[in-house]
Amino acid sequence: MSLYRICFVNSIRTWGGAEVWLLETVIALREKGIQADIVAQPGSELHRRAVLAKIPVAAIPIRFDAAPWTLAKLVRHFRRTGTTAIWANLTKDLKAASVAGRLAGIRTIVASRESDFPLKSKMYYRWYFNGLATGLLVNSEATRRTVLASASWLRPDRVHLLYKGIDIDRFQPSAVPPSGTVIGFVGQFIERKGLRDLMRAWTMIDSAARPDRPVLRLAGEGPLQDEILAWRGTLARPSDVELVGFVERVETFHQELSVLVMPSLSEGFGLAAAEASACGVPVIATATSSLPEIVVPEKTGLLVPPHDPASLAAAIQKLLDDPVLGRRLGLNGRTRIVTKFSRNRTLQRLLELTGGPALKPKEGRQK
């Protein structure tokens, strides 16, 4: 195992699902005896959290120009640590890390595509993705289709599916049923997450004056927070909408839910949907990007069209009216995550794609 070492390069300053997955993946790899480290933007949340977790992390600034001094720092880092494989997050990360990696003699360099957005058709993209990178990892079949449709120059056999794995021991159904009826959302408060559609849908539910007093609990932060607060003030029962801010122990948040709602307009992998399912919580999501790969309609949750608040409200009402259905969907969702999206499966797949060793076959508890 000492002959293999993977370096994850991510220059994003903010903290999102991709960064959560990256840090937890590095921790999990190291716990299994695999050498792994991180290159992060100085002052970024990823860098701060890696230091707190005592994970080897190098603070190297990466900019779009791939400055020579940046390349020199990366080359020194790769040589000093004995890196044999590189995982690059953004395109600008690939630009810098692939050149530095080749200069350092590294043969395995994979790019990652975290969002269901087209790949630009530029000449220099062809050089980086076809010439320097040895492969492109995508987090869903939807992202794979979008990438290949937008980049006819990219060979399909260079694009590899790598789902984000869930720690099925950490994300488990609660031993105690949630008190009350709680509809939850977790994610950034940004337009892409479909929060305006959720607000309109909840207004329809709020107007129905249900006797069971369901609560809408929103976890996250972002630029739409003031708009959400203003909207809440217009409701007949504003106290039934709770803003709980950023949640560190997200598994506890999921375990207290009756339903998770994910009305995204586009997604990368849809980590929140998979984590909630692992906790046995039924998920209502939009039929967009990767979400239909996680949520099987009428089996593990419900799917609605994006930009359709009425359909979203109807789906929420359906599970409010039929908690037995919700429990069945949640249990099926847990089974699907365990069999298809467990962390061990993802770690082994990542190692296979980057020339790493085989892991001992072991899964977590499958409650």
N, C-alpha and C positions, 0 to 999 in steps of 0.2 A: 504493500500500500504506500510505502514511502516514496516510490518512484512516480507516483501520480499526485499532482497538486493542481487544483482548479482555482482560478481567481475570478471573482465576480466584479465587473466594472459597471458602476451606476453613478452618474453625475447629477441625478435629480436632487434638488434641495428639499422638496416637500416630502410628506409621508403618506403613501397610498398603498393600495393592495399589492402592487408589484414589489414595493420595498419591504412590506410585511413578509411576503413570501420569500424574498431573497434572504433576509436576515434569518428567518426561521429555518430555511433550507441549509444555510451555512452551519447553523448551530446543530441541526440534525446530522449533517455529514460528519462534523467533527466528533459528535458523540459516538459515531460508528467507526471512528478511527481513520476517517478520510481527511487528508490535509486540504483545507480550503481557507481562503481569505478574501478580503474585500478591498476594492479601490473606490473611495467615495469622495464627493465634493467637500472641500473644507467648509466647516460650519453647517453642514447639512444634518438633517434629523437622522439619516441613516448612519452617518459617521458617529453622532452622539450616542445612538443606541448600541452600535457595535462596540464602542468603547465600554459602555456600561455592562454589556454582556461578555466582556473580556474576549472578544473575537478579534483576531489580527486584522487591522484596517489601516490602510495608507491614505492620507489626505492629499490627493493630487488633483489640482484644478484642471478640468477638461473643458475646453471651449470649442466653438465651431471651427476655428482656424487650425486646430491641431498644431499648436505652436511647437517649434523645435525643442524648447525647454520642457514642454509637457512630454513629448516623445522620449526625451532623454531620461526624465524621471521614471516613466513607465518601464523603459528598457532596464534601468537599474533595478527597479522593484521586481520585475519578472525574473531577472537573472539571480538576484540575491535570494529570493524565496524558492527558486527552483520550480517555477510554474511550468506545467506541461499542457494546460488547457485554459482557455479564456472564454468567459461568457460576457458578452457586451450587451447592455440594455438599450440605450438610445442609438440612433444612427451616428450621432457625434461621438458616442463612446466607441462605436465600431471603428470610425475613422481613425481615432487615436490609437486604440488598443490593438487593432489589426496590424497597423504599420509597425508599432513598437513590438508587437508580438513576433512578427516576421523577423525584425532586426535581432530579436533575442533568441531566434531559432525555434520558436514554438510552432508546432504543426497543426494543432487543433484549436481553431478559433470559431466560436459559434456566435451568431447574432441572435437577438431575441426580438420578437414582435409581440408587444403586450396589448395592443389595441386593434380593433377591427376596422382599421383605416387602410386605404390604398397605399401601395409603395410607389414613390415617385419614379417616373420613367426618365431618369437622367443618366448621362453617360458615365459619370463618376460613380453612380450607384452600382452600375454593372461591374466596375472594377472592384469595389469594396465587397459586394455581396457574392459575386461570382469568382473573383480573382483571389482576394485575400481571405475572406471567410470560408470555412469548410462546410458550413451549413447554416440554415436559418431555423430557429425554433419558434413555433407558433403555439399559442395557448388554447386554441380551439379549432375545430374544423371550419367554423365560420371565418376565422381570421385567415386560415390557409386558403380558402376559396377567394377571399378578397385580395390577398397578396398575389396569388397566381393570375387572377383576372386583370390586375393592374400592371403586372410586370411579366409580359410575355417572354422576356429575355431570361427569366429565372427558371432554371430547370426544376420540374416538380420533385425529382428525386433528391434535391438539395433542401427541401422544405420538410421539416419533421414536426410531428405533433407531440407536444409535451404539456399535458394538463397540469394545472397547479394541484399539488397533493394536499390533502387535509389530514391533520393529526387526529386520527379517530379515537385516540385515548383521551385527548384533551377536549375535543368537541363531542360530547355525549348527551343523550337525553337526560333531563333532570330526573332525579329520583322522586321529586315532589312536584305535582302538577302546578302550573302557574296559578296564582291567585288572581281572579278576575280575568277579563278578556282584554288582551293587549295585542294590538297590531303594531308591528315594528318596522322601522327603516334604519339601516346603518350605511353610511357612506358620506362622501363629500357633499356639501350643500352647493351643488353646481347644476347648471341647466341640463347637462347631459344625463344626469341621474333621474330625470323625469319628475322632479319634486313639484313642479307647477301642476302636472296632471294629478299627482297624489293629493295636492291641496284641493283641487276642484272635485275629485272623487270623494274626499272626506266631507266636503261641504254638503254633498248629496246625502251622505250617511248621517251627518250631524242633523240635517233638517228632518230626518225621519224620527228623531226623538226616541231612540230605542230604549226599552226599559232596562236592558242589561248594562248600559253605560260602558260601551267599549272605549278603550283608551288608545290613542295614537301616540307612540313613543318614537321620537326621532333622535338618533345618535349620530353625531358628526359636527362638522364645522364648515364654514365656507361663505362665499359672497352672497348667497341667497338668504342668509340668516335673518337680516332685517326685514326682508320681504315676508318670510315665514311668520315672524313675530307680528307684523302688521296684519297679515291674514288671520292669524289666530284670534286677534282682537275683534274680528268681525263675526266670530262664531257665536251661536247661542250658548254653547258650553265650552268656552276657551280653555278651561282648566282640564278638559279631557285630551288636550294636545300637550304632550310633555317634550321639552327639548332638554336632553340630558348631556349635551356636549360630547366631546371626544371620550370614547370608552376604551379603556386599556384592556380590561378582561372581557373581550367581546363574546367569549363562550358563555359567560354568565348572563350577558344581555340576551343572547339567543334563548337560553334556557328559561327565561321568564316570559317568553312570547307565546301567544296562541297562533300567530301567523306572521311571517315575514313578507313584506311587500318590496318588490324591486322593479319599479316602473321605468327602467333605463331606456334612453333613446338609442344608445349603443354601449357596448361593453367590451372588455378584453376577455377575461375569463369569467367574471361574475363570482368572485371569491365569497361574498356575503351569502349568496344563494347556496353555495356548496356547504359552507360552515353551518348555516341554519339547518339544512337538511341533515347534516351529520348529528345535529342535536335533536333530531326527530321533529322538527318544526316544519309544517307545510309552507310552501313558498308560492306566492302569486307574483309572476314576472311577466315582462313583455316578451313577445315572440320576436326577438331581435338578437343579432350577433350570436354569442355563445349560449345564451340562456336556455334555448330549447335543448341543448346538449346536457344541461344539468337538470332542468325541470321537465319531467315527462307528464304531459297534460292528463289529468284525471287519474294519474297513478302516484306521482310524488308531489303534485301541486297543480296549479292552474296557470294557463298562459292567456294573455290578452294582447290585443294589438297595441303598438305604441301610439302615443298621441290620442288616446281614447279614454278619457276620464269616466265616461258612462260605463264602459265595459269593465274598467278597473273597479268602480264602485259596486257593480253587480257581482263581481268575483268575490270581493270582500264580504258583501252581504251573504253570499252563498255559504261561505265558511262560518260566518257568524251564526247563521241559521242552522247549520248542521255540524256541530262540533265533533260528532262521531266520524264524519267524512274527513274532517281535518286531522284527527288522530291517525286514521288509516293512511292518509297521504304522507303524514310525517314519518310513520314507521317504515313505509316503503322507501321514503327518501333516505332514511338512515341506511337501509340495506344497499341502496344504489351507491351511495358514497363509499361505503366499506368495500364493495366489490370492484368499483371502477375508479375511484378518485382518492385512494388512500395514499398517504405520504410515502410509504415504502415503495409503492409502484412507481411513483414519480421519481424518487431518488435513484432507483435502479435504472429507469429509462434515461435519466440525465447522465448517469455514469456510462451507460452503453453508448450514448451519442458523443461522449467526450473522451472515450478511451480509458475509462476508469475500471476499477475492479468490480467483481460481482459481490453483492451483499448476501448475507445469510438470509434465507427466506423466513421472514417472521412478520406477522401482522399483529396489530394491537387487538384489544378486546373488541368483540363484535356485538355489543349489547344492542 
